[in-house]
Amino acid sequence: MNGPQLSELPDDSEQLGPVVDDLRRRALEASELSAVLTFSDGFLIKFLRARDFDVELSLKLLLNYQRWRRESPEISTCLSPSSVLGLLNTSYHAVLPQRDHTGSSVLIYRIGQWNPKDWSAFQVFRVSLMTSEIISTETETQRRGLKAIFDLQGWTIGHAMQINPSLARKISSVLSDSFPLKVRGIHLVNEPMFFRPVFAMIRPFLPDKIKQRIHMHGADFHDSLSDFFSLPVLPPEYGGEGPDIEKACQDWTNKLLQSERLLQQIAAHPTGDIAIAPDDSLISEEAETEQRSDG
């Protein structure tokens, strides 16, 4: 059975067992993961589905993910939705309630709602990381990936000043080779001329596969966006027939807040199991149960 076929099987399928065990063995043998005692099946399956059950590529992705988290503590160690509630309450971000025709999750970011005087780029990026951690627990998203719409109306020099080459590299790393999600499309709308220097900073770090999936729609985006998304999926503000963007944002904010405890556990122990230090009081089974019920 090939990788895409394996991806369609449920997590508890006996046919997945040998592949999961193979990845676990290799991960535990990796010198940079020597502090980890074990990995949950659900955690490993995320990486296997992201790489169509190629164990070698899945291991590379897993190691990149762990390395990224170690090297980006200012983003990855605090995954508390309540800490950025003010930003979320501006209707900055949503995962739309309906998937697109391919089954992908559809994310919207409204950059104009982010006031760079109130919120740093690190805090804004942290919102994206929280959402990524939550949707990566969903089996259908593991299989079908995500598509993101970035509405750049309201983009200012203040926003641009927040994004330096180091952060640009970290953003591109998550998009390309450091997170267990398939990025199926990135759509920019309302992008102003002076967004281009920032995009030029991020672009060199992206693999060709991702570059080919970036679409710039400009201010007259309604017709071209509908070439990629069916009308029931999109909010009316984006030419669709779905729930309005304010409601979608509020619903997703509520979802993040409900996931606060799970996100804090992921931040503390990003291996899906909490058995990292013998004196740790958190219980791995509890985290795994929450993770599975969320997907």
Contacts in CASP RR format, 6 or more apart in sequence:
PFRMAT RR
TARGET T0000
AUTHOR 0000-0000-0000
METHOD contacts of the structure
MODEL  1
MNGPQLSELPDDSEQLGPVVDDLRRRALEASELSAVLTFSDGFLIKFLRA
RDFDVELSLKLLLNYQRWRRESPEISTCLSPSSVLGLLNTSYHAVLPQRD
HTGSSVLIYRIGQWNPKDWSAFQVFRVSLMTSEIISTETETQRRGLKAIF
DLQGWTIGHAMQINPSLARKISSVLSDSFPLKVRGIHLVNEPMFFRPVFA
MIRPFLPDKIKQRIHMHGADFHDSLSDFFSLPVLPPEYGGEGPDIEKACQ
DWTNKLLQSERLLQQIAAHPTGDIAIAPDDSLISEEAETEQRSDG
1 15 0 8 1.000
2 52 0 8 1.000
2 53 0 8 1.000
3 52 0 8 1.000
3 53 0 8 1.000
3 54 0 8 1.000
4 52 0 8 1.000
6 15 0 8 1.000
6 16 0 8 1.000
6 19 0 8 1.000
6 48 0 8 1.000
6 52 0 8 1.000
6 53 0 8 1.000
7 48 0 8 1.000
7 49 0 8 1.000
7 52 0 8 1.000
7 53 0 8 1.000
7 142 0 8 1.000
7 143 0 8 1.000
8 143 0 8 1.000
9 15 0 8 1.000
9 16 0 8 1.000
10 139 0 8 1.000
11 41 0 8 1.000
11 42 0 8 1.000
11 45 0 8 1.000
11 139 0 8 1.000
11 292 0 8 1.000
16 45 0 8 1.000
16 48 0 8 1.000
17 41 0 8 1.000
19 48 0 8 1.000
19 53 0 8 1.000
19 55 0 8 1.000
20 41 0 8 1.000
20 44 0 8 1.000
20 45 0 8 1.000
20 48 0 8 1.000
22 55 0 8 1.000
23 44 0 8 1.000
23 47 0 8 1.000
23 48 0 8 1.000
23 55 0 8 1.000
23 58 0 8 1.000
23 59 0 8 1.000
23 62 0 8 1.000
24 38 0 8 1.000
24 39 0 8 1.000
24 44 0 8 1.000
26 55 0 8 1.000
26 59 0 8 1.000
27 33 0 8 1.000
27 36 0 8 1.000
27 39 0 8 1.000
27 44 0 8 1.000
27 59 0 8 1.000
27 62 0 8 1.000
27 63 0 8 1.000
28 36 0 8 1.000
28 38 0 8 1.000
28 39 0 8 1.000
30 59 0 8 1.000
30 63 0 8 1.000
32 63 0 8 1.000
32 66 0 8 1.000
32 67 0 8 1.000
33 63 0 8 1.000
33 66 0 8 1.000
35 276 0 8 1.000
36 271 0 8 1.000
36 273 0 8 1.000
36 276 0 8 1.000
37 273 0 8 1.000
37 275 0 8 1.000
37 276 0 8 1.000
38 271 0 8 1.000
38 273 0 8 1.000
38 275 0 8 1.000
38 284 0 8 1.000
39 271 0 8 1.000
39 272 0 8 1.000
39 273 0 8 1.000
40 271 0 8 1.000
40 272 0 8 1.000
40 273 0 8 1.000
40 284 0 8 1.000
40 288 0 8 1.000
40 291 0 8 1.000
42 272 0 8 1.000
42 288 0 8 1.000
42 291 0 8 1.000
42 292 0 8 1.000
43 271 0 8 1.000
43 272 0 8 1.000
43 273 0 8 1.000
43 291 0 8 1.000
44 58 0 8 1.000
44 62 0 8 1.000
45 142 0 8 1.000
46 136 0 8 1.000
46 137 0 8 1.000
46 142 0 8 1.000
46 180 0 8 1.000
47 58 0 8 1.000
47 59 0 8 1.000
47 61 0 8 1.000
47 62 0 8 1.000
47 65 0 8 1.000
47 180 0 8 1.000
48 55 0 8 1.000
48 58 0 8 1.000
49 142 0 8 1.000
49 143 0 8 1.000
49 180 0 8 1.000
50 58 0 8 1.000
50 61 0 8 1.000
50 142 0 8 1.000
50 180 0 8 1.000
50 181 0 8 1.000
50 182 0 8 1.000
51 57 0 8 1.000
51 58 0 8 1.000
51 61 0 8 1.000
60 177 0 8 1.000
61 177 0 8 1.000
61 178 0 8 1.000
61 180 0 8 1.000
62 180 0 8 1.000
64 173 0 8 1.000
64 177 0 8 1.000
64 178 0 8 1.000
65 178 0 8 1.000
65 179 0 8 1.000
65 180 0 8 1.000
65 270 0 8 1.000
66 270 0 8 1.000
66 271 0 8 1.000
67 178 0 8 1.000
68 76 0 8 1.000
68 170 0 8 1.000
68 173 0 8 1.000
68 174 0 8 1.000
68 178 0 8 1.000
68 179 0 8 1.000
69 76 0 8 1.000
69 270 0 8 1.000
72 170 0 8 1.000
74 122 0 8 1.000
75 122 0 8 1.000
75 125 0 8 1.000
75 126 0 8 1.000
75 129 0 8 1.000
75 170 0 8 1.000
76 129 0 8 1.000
76 267 0 8 1.000
76 270 0 8 1.000
77 267 0 8 1.000
78 126 0 8 1.000
78 267 0 8 1.000
79 126 0 8 1.000
79 129 0 8 1.000
79 130 0 8 1.000
79 133 0 8 1.000
79 263 0 8 1.000
79 264 0 8 1.000
79 266 0 8 1.000
79 267 0 8 1.000
80 260 0 8 1.000
80 263 0 8 1.000
80 264 0 8 1.000
80 267 0 8 1.000
81 88 0 8 1.000
81 130 0 8 1.000
81 253 0 8 1.000
81 256 0 8 1.000
81 257 0 8 1.000
81 259 0 8 1.000
81 260 0 8 1.000
81 263 0 8 1.000
82 257 0 8 1.000
82 260 0 8 1.000
83 123 0 8 1.000
84 119 0 8 1.000
84 123 0 8 1.000
84 126 0 8 1.000
84 127 0 8 1.000
85 253 0 8 1.000
85 257 0 8 1.000
87 113 0 8 1.000
87 114 0 8 1.000
87 118 0 8 1.000
87 119 0 8 1.000
87 123 0 8 1.000
87 124 0 8 1.000
87 127 0 8 1.000
88 127 0 8 1.000
88 249 0 8 1.000
88 253 0 8 1.000
88 256 0 8 1.000
89 253 0 8 1.000
90 113 0 8 1.000
90 114 0 8 1.000
90 115 0 8 1.000
91 110 0 8 1.000
91 113 0 8 1.000
91 245 0 8 1.000
91 246 0 8 1.000
91 249 0 8 1.000
91 250 0 8 1.000
92 109 0 8 1.000
92 110 0 8 1.000
92 112 0 8 1.000
92 113 0 8 1.000
92 114 0 8 1.000
92 124 0 8 1.000
92 127 0 8 1.000
92 249 0 8 1.000
93 107 0 8 1.000
93 108 0 8 1.000
93 109 0 8 1.000
93 110 0 8 1.000
93 127 0 8 1.000
93 128 0 8 1.000
93 131 0 8 1.000
93 249 0 8 1.000
93 252 0 8 1.000
93 253 0 8 1.000
94 107 0 8 1.000
94 108 0 8 1.000
94 245 0 8 1.000
94 248 0 8 1.000
94 249 0 8 1.000
94 251 0 8 1.000
94 252 0 8 1.000
95 105 0 8 1.000
95 106 0 8 1.000
95 107 0 8 1.000
95 108 0 8 1.000
95 131 0 8 1.000
95 135 0 8 1.000
95 248 0 8 1.000
95 252 0 8 1.000
95 255 0 8 1.000
96 105 0 8 1.000
96 106 0 8 1.000
96 107 0 8 1.000
96 108 0 8 1.000
96 233 0 8 1.000
96 234 0 8 1.000
96 235 0 8 1.000
96 242 0 8 1.000
96 248 0 8 1.000
97 242 0 8 1.000
97 243 0 8 1.000
97 248 0 8 1.000
97 251 0 8 1.000
98 106 0 8 1.000
98 232 0 8 1.000
98 233 0 8 1.000
98 242 0 8 1.000
99 105 0 8 1.000
99 106 0 8 1.000
99 140 0 8 1.000
99 144 0 8 1.000
99 233 0 8 1.000
100 106 0 8 1.000
100 147 0 8 1.000
100 228 0 8 1.000
100 229 0 8 1.000
100 230 0 8 1.000
100 233 0 8 1.000
101 229 0 8 1.000
101 230 0 8 1.000
101 233 0 8 1.000
102 144 0 8 1.000
102 184 0 8 1.000
103 140 0 8 1.000
103 144 0 8 1.000
103 145 0 8 1.000
104 141 0 8 1.000
104 144 0 8 1.000
104 145 0 8 1.000
104 146 0 8 1.000
104 147 0 8 1.000
104 184 0 8 1.000
105 135 0 8 1.000
105 138 0 8 1.000
105 141 0 8 1.000
105 144 0 8 1.000
105 145 0 8 1.000
105 146 0 8 1.000
105 147 0 8 1.000
106 146 0 8 1.000
106 147 0 8 1.000
106 148 0 8 1.000
106 149 0 8 1.000
106 229 0 8 1.000
106 233 0 8 1.000
106 234 0 8 1.000
107 131 0 8 1.000
107 146 0 8 1.000
107 147 0 8 1.000
107 148 0 8 1.000
107 149 0 8 1.000
108 148 0 8 1.000
108 149 0 8 1.000
108 151 0 8 1.000
108 235 0 8 1.000
108 238 0 8 1.000
108 245 0 8 1.000
108 248 0 8 1.000
108 249 0 8 1.000
109 128 0 8 1.000
109 148 0 8 1.000
109 149 0 8 1.000
109 150 0 8 1.000
109 151 0 8 1.000
110 151 0 8 1.000
110 153 0 8 1.000
110 245 0 8 1.000
110 249 0 8 1.000
111 150 0 8 1.000
111 151 0 8 1.000
111 152 0 8 1.000
111 153 0 8 1.000
111 154 0 8 1.000
111 155 0 8 1.000
111 159 0 8 1.000
112 151 0 8 1.000
112 152 0 8 1.000
112 153 0 8 1.000
112 154 0 8 1.000
112 155 0 8 1.000
112 159 0 8 1.000
114 124 0 8 1.000
114 159 0 8 1.000
116 156 0 8 1.000
116 158 0 8 1.000
116 159 0 8 1.000
116 161 0 8 1.000
116 162 0 8 1.000
120 162 0 8 1.000
121 162 0 8 1.000
121 163 0 8 1.000
121 167 0 8 1.000
122 167 0 8 1.000
124 162 0 8 1.000
125 167 0 8 1.000
125 170 0 8 1.000
125 171 0 8 1.000
128 174 0 8 1.000
129 174 0 8 1.000
130 256 0 8 1.000
130 259 0 8 1.000
130 263 0 8 1.000
131 252 0 8 1.000
131 256 0 8 1.000
132 174 0 8 1.000
132 179 0 8 1.000
132 181 0 8 1.000
133 263 0 8 1.000
133 266 0 8 1.000
134 255 0 8 1.000
134 256 0 8 1.000
134 259 0 8 1.000
134 262 0 8 1.000
134 263 0 8 1.000
134 294 0 8 1.000
135 141 0 8 1.000
135 146 0 8 1.000
135 181 0 8 1.000
136 142 0 8 1.000
136 179 0 8 1.000
136 180 0 8 1.000
136 181 0 8 1.000
137 291 0 8 1.000
137 292 0 8 1.000
137 294 0 8 1.000
137 295 0 8 1.000
138 294 0 8 1.000
138 295 0 8 1.000
139 295 0 8 1.000
141 181 0 8 1.000
142 180 0 8 1.000
142 181 0 8 1.000
144 182 0 8 1.000
144 184 0 8 1.000
145 181 0 8 1.000
145 182 0 8 1.000
145 183 0 8 1.000
145 184 0 8 1.000
146 181 0 8 1.000
146 182 0 8 1.000
146 183 0 8 1.000
146 184 0 8 1.000
146 185 0 8 1.000
147 183 0 8 1.000
147 184 0 8 1.000
147 185 0 8 1.000
147 186 0 8 1.000
147 187 0 8 1.000
147 228 0 8 1.000
147 229 0 8 1.000
148 183 0 8 1.000
148 185 0 8 1.000
148 186 0 8 1.000
148 187 0 8 1.000
149 187 0 8 1.000
149 189 0 8 1.000
149 225 0 8 1.000
149 238 0 8 1.000
150 186 0 8 1.000
150 187 0 8 1.000
150 188 0 8 1.000
150 189 0 8 1.000
150 191 0 8 1.000
151 189 0 8 1.000
151 190 0 8 1.000
151 238 0 8 1.000
152 188 0 8 1.000
152 189 0 8 1.000
152 190 0 8 1.000
152 191 0 8 1.000
152 192 0 8 1.000
152 195 0 8 1.000
153 189 0 8 1.000
153 190 0 8 1.000
154 190 0 8 1.000
154 192 0 8 1.000
155 190 0 8 1.000
155 191 0 8 1.000
155 192 0 8 1.000
155 194 0 8 1.000
155 195 0 8 1.000
157 194 0 8 1.000
159 198 0 8 1.000
160 194 0 8 1.000
160 195 0 8 1.000
160 197 0 8 1.000
160 198 0 8 1.000
163 171 0 8 1.000
163 198 0 8 1.000
163 201 0 8 1.000
165 201 0 8 1.000
168 198 0 8 1.000
168 201 0 8 1.000
168 202 0 8 1.000
168 205 0 8 1.000
169 205 0 8 1.000
171 202 0 8 1.000
172 202 0 8 1.000
172 205 0 8 1.000
172 206 0 8 1.000
173 205 0 8 1.000
175 183 0 8 1.000
175 186 0 8 1.000
175 206 0 8 1.000
175 210 0 8 1.000
176 183 0 8 1.000
176 205 0 8 1.000
176 206 0 8 1.000
176 207 0 8 1.000
176 210 0 8 1.000
177 207 0 8 1.000
183 210 0 8 1.000
183 213 0 8 1.000
184 213 0 8 1.000
185 213 0 8 1.000
185 214 0 8 1.000
185 215 0 8 1.000
186 210 0 8 1.000
186 213 0 8 1.000
186 214 0 8 1.000
186 215 0 8 1.000
187 214 0 8 1.000
187 215 0 8 1.000
187 217 0 8 1.000
187 225 0 8 1.000
187 228 0 8 1.000
188 195 0 8 1.000
188 214 0 8 1.000
188 215 0 8 1.000
188 216 0 8 1.000
188 217 0 8 1.000
188 218 0 8 1.000
189 217 0 8 1.000
189 218 0 8 1.000
189 219 0 8 1.000
189 221 0 8 1.000
189 225 0 8 1.000
189 238 0 8 1.000
190 218 0 8 1.000
190 219 0 8 1.000
190 221 0 8 1.000
191 199 0 8 1.000
191 216 0 8 1.000
191 217 0 8 1.000
191 218 0 8 1.000
203 211 0 8 1.000
206 214 0 8 1.000
215 224 0 8 1.000
215 228 0 8 1.000
217 224 0 8 1.000
217 225 0 8 1.000
221 238 0 8 1.000
222 238 0 8 1.000
222 239 0 8 1.000
225 234 0 8 1.000
225 238 0 8 1.000
225 239 0 8 1.000
226 234 0 8 1.000
226 239 0 8 1.000
226 240 0 8 1.000
231 239 0 8 1.000
231 240 0 8 1.000
231 241 0 8 1.000
231 242 0 8 1.000
232 240 0 8 1.000
232 241 0 8 1.000
232 242 0 8 1.000
233 240 0 8 1.000
233 242 0 8 1.000
234 240 0 8 1.000
234 241 0 8 1.000
234 242 0 8 1.000
235 242 0 8 1.000
235 243 0 8 1.000
235 244 0 8 1.000
235 245 0 8 1.000
235 248 0 8 1.000
236 242 0 8 1.000
236 244 0 8 1.000
236 245 0 8 1.000
237 244 0 8 1.000
237 245 0 8 1.000
238 245 0 8 1.000
243 251 0 8 1.000
256 263 0 8 1.000
259 294 0 8 1.000
261 290 0 8 1.000
262 287 0 8 1.000
262 290 0 8 1.000
262 291 0 8 1.000
262 294 0 8 1.000
265 274 0 8 1.000
265 282 0 8 1.000
265 287 0 8 1.000
265 290 0 8 1.000
266 272 0 8 1.000
266 287 0 8 1.000
268 274 0 8 1.000
268 282 0 8 1.000
269 276 0 8 1.000
269 280 0 8 1.000
269 282 0 8 1.000
269 284 0 8 1.000
269 287 0 8 1.000
272 284 0 8 1.000
272 287 0 8 1.000
272 288 0 8 1.000
272 291 0 8 1.000
273 284 0 8 1.000
273 287 0 8 1.000
273 288 0 8 1.000
274 280 0 8 1.000
274 282 0 8 1.000
274 283 0 8 1.000
274 284 0 8 1.000
274 286 0 8 1.000
274 287 0 8 1.000
275 284 0 8 1.000
END
